[in-house]
């Protein structure tokens, strides 16, 4: 079967990873969570005293980039989880403190260049679903299908808040909302590869959509592109 590249971009907490994983599983494609890669770099910086008083020591982090090795490995259930220098950090990168610093880390051009290069290598053979902030505009500008996901900040914060509570984290809804809005501002205003909708991307506002409807809507788009109907 003809394989394509699917780029899923959008704002934080819009469910990009969820639908991208579903698509990859259904199509038997490779799934790459680029957000996890930036989170892993952020976790590395936090663990190595490169972030203090809400400020990233950019020079120190850039110097350490060659020592950061990222790899996705499947766990026992077949889910791809990210490993940082050989350690499974899938759970550690999901904490709110990592979320607070991932956008500033992602603005560093040297970090973006390192990760974009890795992401492009992962997608060389097509048959890949990749989600992030700049997949359709920078990583795979020629992707056959580009999706741009959005939802209100309040709706996204509520989803994220519920997710964190279910995981056992102690957080307030206001803190989560503030984090979502701050990440939106940083992601859309950074100089290097700001978050924006590609001209040929299809926008999906899932504020009022359930996961099943969202999946089937995007799956049909993928089927059409694979069949060459669009």
SEBA-400126 format. One record per residue (C-alpha): x, y, z. Coordinates in nm, 3 decimals. Layout:
+---------+---------+---------+
:       x :       y :       z :
+---------+---------+---------+
:       X :       Y :       Z :
...
+---------+---------+---------+
This chain:
+---------+---------+---------+
:       x :       y :       z :
+---------+---------+---------+
:   0.000 :   0.000 :   0.000 :
:   0.116 :   0.352 :  -0.083 :
:   0.253 :   0.519 :   0.234 :
:   0.247 :   0.887 :   0.319 :
:   0.383 :   1.122 :   0.584 :
:   0.127 :   1.265 :   0.826 :
:   0.211 :   1.580 :   1.022 :
:  -0.003 :   1.668 :   1.324 :
:   0.061 :   2.017 :   1.462 :
:  -0.127 :   2.236 :   1.705 :
:  -0.144 :   2.397 :   2.045 :
:  -0.049 :   2.221 :   2.367 :
:  -0.302 :   1.983 :   2.521 :
:  -0.516 :   1.952 :   2.208 :
:  -0.479 :   1.575 :   2.199 :
:  -0.223 :   1.568 :   1.917 :
:  -0.039 :   1.271 :   2.063 :
:  -0.357 :   1.075 :   2.129 :
:  -0.489 :   1.098 :   1.774 :
:  -0.143 :   1.057 :   1.620 :
:  -0.092 :   0.733 :   1.814 :
:  -0.436 :   0.609 :   1.708 :
:  -0.361 :   0.685 :   1.344 :
:  -0.021 :   0.519 :   1.357 :
:  -0.168 :   0.207 :   1.517 :
:  -0.455 :   0.181 :   1.268 :
:  -0.234 :   0.244 :   0.964 :
:   0.057 :   0.042 :   1.104 :
:   0.280 :   0.347 :   1.068 :
:   0.567 :   0.463 :   1.287 :
:   0.460 :   0.716 :   1.552 :
:   0.699 :   0.987 :   1.673 :
:   0.611 :   1.214 :   1.967 :
:   0.834 :   1.516 :   1.911 :
:   0.698 :   1.686 :   2.221 :
:   0.846 :   1.404 :   2.428 :
:   1.183 :   1.476 :   2.272 :
:   1.174 :   1.843 :   2.379 :
:   1.048 :   1.741 :   2.722 :
:   1.337 :   1.497 :   2.760 :
:   1.590 :   1.769 :   2.677 :
:   1.416 :   1.993 :   2.932 :
:   1.433 :   1.719 :   3.196 :
:   1.805 :   1.679 :   3.123 :
:   1.854 :   2.053 :   3.173 :
:   1.662 :   2.050 :   3.501 :
:   1.856 :   1.753 :   3.636 :
:   2.188 :   1.912 :   3.547 :
:   2.128 :   2.254 :   3.704 :
:   2.081 :   2.432 :   3.372 :
:   1.754 :   2.593 :   3.481 :
:   1.739 :   2.826 :   3.779 :
:   1.488 :   3.091 :   3.882 :
:   1.283 :   3.027 :   3.566 :
:   1.586 :   3.099 :   3.346 :
:   1.752 :   2.850 :   3.114 :
:   2.133 :   2.854 :   3.102 :
:   2.136 :   2.844 :   2.724 :
:   2.514 :   2.831 :   2.677 :
:   2.550 :   2.540 :   2.920 :
:   2.267 :   2.346 :   2.756 :
:   2.402 :   2.401 :   2.404 :
:   2.743 :   2.276 :   2.515 :
:   2.582 :   1.962 :   2.657 :
:   2.373 :   1.876 :   2.350 :
:   2.623 :   1.622 :   2.210 :
:   2.589 :   1.422 :   2.533 :
:   2.209 :   1.396 :   2.504 :
:   2.095 :   1.074 :   2.340 :
:   1.724 :   1.024 :   2.272 :
:   1.559 :   0.703 :   2.161 :
:   1.205 :   0.564 :   2.142 :
:   1.163 :   0.205 :   2.262 :
:   0.845 :   0.000 :   2.279 :
:   0.735 :  -0.126 :   2.619 :
:   0.569 :  -0.460 :   2.687 :
:   0.235 :  -0.341 :   2.553 :
:   0.388 :  -0.206 :   2.232 :
:   0.375 :   0.162 :   2.331 :
:   0.675 :   0.368 :   2.224 :
:   0.834 :   0.543 :   2.522 :
:   1.121 :   0.789 :   2.523 :
:   1.459 :   0.707 :   2.674 :
:   1.711 :   0.971 :   2.775 :
:   2.067 :   0.843 :   2.772 :
:   1.937 :   0.489 :   2.817 :
:   1.683 :   0.570 :   3.092 :
:   1.307 :   0.544 :   3.040 :
:   1.182 :   0.893 :   3.133 :
:   0.832 :   0.869 :   2.986 :
:   0.663 :   0.938 :   3.322 :
:   0.915 :   1.193 :   3.446 :
:   0.872 :   1.422 :   3.144 :
:   0.495 :   1.455 :   3.198 :
:   0.511 :   1.647 :   3.526 :
:   0.393 :   2.008 :   3.537 :
:   0.736 :   2.140 :   3.635 :
:   0.875 :   2.005 :   3.307 :
:   0.579 :   2.161 :   3.123 :
:   0.669 :   2.499 :   3.271 :
:   1.012 :   2.501 :   3.108 :
:   0.972 :   2.300 :   2.787 :
:   0.862 :   2.598 :   2.575 :
:   1.164 :   2.817 :   2.672 :
:   1.396 :   2.524 :   2.600 :
:   1.224 :   2.470 :   2.264 :
:   1.298 :   2.830 :   2.162 :
:   1.674 :   2.759 :   2.159 :
:   1.776 :   2.731 :   1.793 :
:   2.053 :   2.478 :   1.857 :
:   1.810 :   2.249 :   2.039 :
:   1.560 :   2.272 :   1.756 :
:   1.823 :   2.200 :   1.491 :
:   1.944 :   1.889 :   1.676 :
:   1.593 :   1.749 :   1.720 :
:   1.462 :   1.844 :   1.375 :
:   1.756 :   1.661 :   1.219 :
:   1.672 :   1.349 :   1.420 :
:   1.302 :   1.378 :   1.335 :
:   1.368 :   1.408 :   0.962 :
:   1.582 :   1.094 :   0.973 :
:   1.298 :   0.908 :   1.146 :
:   1.063 :   0.997 :   0.863 :
:   1.287 :   0.930 :   0.563 :
:   1.099 :   0.615 :   0.460 :
:   0.750 :   0.767 :   0.494 :
:   0.483 :   0.564 :   0.671 :
:   0.518 :   0.794 :   0.972 :
:   0.280 :   0.997 :   1.188 :
:   0.459 :   1.276 :   1.374 :
:   0.308 :   1.533 :   1.608 :
:   0.448 :   1.856 :   1.743 :
:   0.456 :   2.231 :   1.681 :
:   0.644 :   2.267 :   1.352 :
:   0.609 :   1.934 :   1.176 :
:   0.411 :   2.060 :   0.875 :
:   0.602 :   2.387 :   0.847 :
:   0.963 :   2.286 :   0.921 :
:   1.022 :   1.914 :   0.971 :
:   0.807 :   1.782 :   0.686 :
:   0.690 :   2.079 :   0.474 :
:   0.606 :   1.833 :   0.193 :
:   0.397 :   1.598 :   0.407 :
:   0.101 :   1.458 :   0.213 :
:  -0.138 :   1.524 :   0.503 :
:  -0.107 :   1.809 :   0.750 :
:  -0.344 :   1.846 :   1.044 :
:  -0.354 :   2.152 :   1.271 :
:  -0.536 :   2.096 :   1.598 :
:  -0.682 :   2.365 :   1.819 :
:  -0.927 :   2.418 :   2.105 :
:  -0.999 :   2.690 :   2.360 :
:  -0.735 :   2.743 :   2.628 :
:  -0.996 :   2.672 :   2.897 :
:  -1.097 :   2.342 :   2.742 :
:  -0.734 :   2.236 :   2.700 :
:  -0.650 :   2.331 :   3.059 :
:  -0.945 :   2.132 :   3.189 :
:  -0.833 :   1.822 :   3.001 :
:  -0.476 :   1.858 :   3.123 :
:  -0.590 :   1.927 :   3.481 :
:  -0.802 :   1.609 :   3.482 :
:  -0.513 :   1.407 :   3.341 :
:  -0.272 :   1.530 :   3.609 :
:  -0.520 :   1.463 :   3.892 :
:  -0.583 :   1.110 :   3.765 :
:  -0.209 :   1.052 :   3.770 :
:  -0.192 :   1.161 :   4.133 :
:  -0.031 :   1.504 :   4.090 :
:  -0.127 :   1.787 :   4.325 :
:  -0.209 :   2.086 :   4.105 :
:  -0.467 :   2.362 :   4.074 :
:  -0.675 :   2.430 :   3.765 :
:  -0.555 :   2.792 :   3.759 :
:  -0.190 :   2.684 :   3.755 :
:  -0.260 :   2.452 :   3.464 :
:  -0.451 :   2.723 :   3.274 :
:  -0.170 :   2.972 :   3.333 :
:   0.080 :   2.717 :   3.201 :
:  -0.128 :   2.650 :   2.888 :
:  -0.162 :   3.021 :   2.810 :
:   0.207 :   3.088 :   2.874 :
:   0.310 :   2.800 :   2.648 :
:   0.078 :   2.932 :   2.376 :
:   0.243 :   3.273 :   2.396 :
:   0.598 :   3.136 :   2.386 :
:   0.522 :   2.883 :   2.109 :
:   0.359 :   3.139 :   1.880 :
:   0.605 :   3.425 :   1.934 :
:   0.944 :   3.251 :   1.934 :
:   1.176 :   3.360 :   1.653 :
:   1.283 :   3.011 :   1.548 :
:   1.003 :   2.800 :   1.393 :
:   0.705 :   2.958 :   1.573 :
:   0.385 :   2.759 :   1.600 :
:   0.165 :   2.838 :   1.302 :
:  -0.075 :   2.662 :   1.074 :
:   0.076 :   2.556 :   0.741 :
:  -0.108 :   2.702 :   0.442 :
:  -0.214 :   2.356 :   0.327 :
:  -0.300 :   2.217 :   0.672 :
:  -0.653 :   2.113 :   0.766 :
:  -0.765 :   2.273 :   1.093 :
:  -0.947 :   2.055 :   1.345 :
:  -1.111 :   2.238 :   1.637 :
:  -1.188 :   1.964 :   1.886 :
:  -1.333 :   2.184 :   2.162 :
:  -1.666 :   2.003 :   2.128 :
:  -1.548 :   1.673 :   1.974 :
:  -1.513 :   1.343 :   2.155 :
:  -1.209 :   1.123 :   2.093 :
:  -1.394 :   0.878 :   1.870 :
:  -1.537 :   1.144 :   1.637 :
:  -1.200 :   1.318 :   1.623 :
:  -1.020 :   0.997 :   1.530 :
:  -1.262 :   0.893 :   1.258 :
:  -1.262 :   1.243 :   1.105 :
:  -0.883 :   1.245 :   1.076 :
:  -0.863 :   0.879 :   0.976 :
:  -1.090 :   0.947 :   0.679 :
:  -0.864 :   1.234 :   0.573 :
:  -0.567 :   0.998 :   0.589 :
:  -0.745 :   0.729 :   0.388 :
:  -0.833 :   0.983 :   0.119 :
:  -0.473 :   1.103 :   0.091 :
:  -0.334 :   0.750 :   0.083 :
:  -0.580 :   0.659 :  -0.194 :
:  -0.491 :   0.977 :  -0.382 :
:  -0.848 :   1.105 :  -0.371 :
:  -0.747 :   1.450 :  -0.248 :
+---------+---------+---------+
